[in-house]
């Protein structure tokens, strides 16, 4: 085959460099357009697959992060519940003794009392409560 000449795909004859259409009717330009169009479609499909894979990776990463946060909250007993608990007798507690405050905390239930006990140990506040009584009541 001479340099620059084309071979017709339908009749396998050698055509000139500037020939756009073969004698048998095969259109070289249209064939190129078809190939370009197919290549574009393939590129789009590859791009869509890549985007889908990226989306799946992102979702998996978010899921792992949520699982990590859940484990973290399970390990830390202080941050059991993000909602603040306001006791029903909140306004009457101003003039209670430390023993009465300890009994009031035990009345919230063992789990809540244990959480408040841990919190008071870490923050070293709430001196108005006798925590020794709470500790004995939780056991």
Buried (B, 14 or more C-beta within 10 A) or exposed (E): EEEEEBEBEEEEEEBEEEBEEBEEEBEBEEBEEEEEEEEEEEEEEEEEEEEEEEEEEEEEEEEEEEEEEEEEBEEEEEEBEEEEEEEEEEEEEEEBEBEBBBBBBBEEEEEBBBBBBBBBEEEEEBEEBBBEBBBEBBE
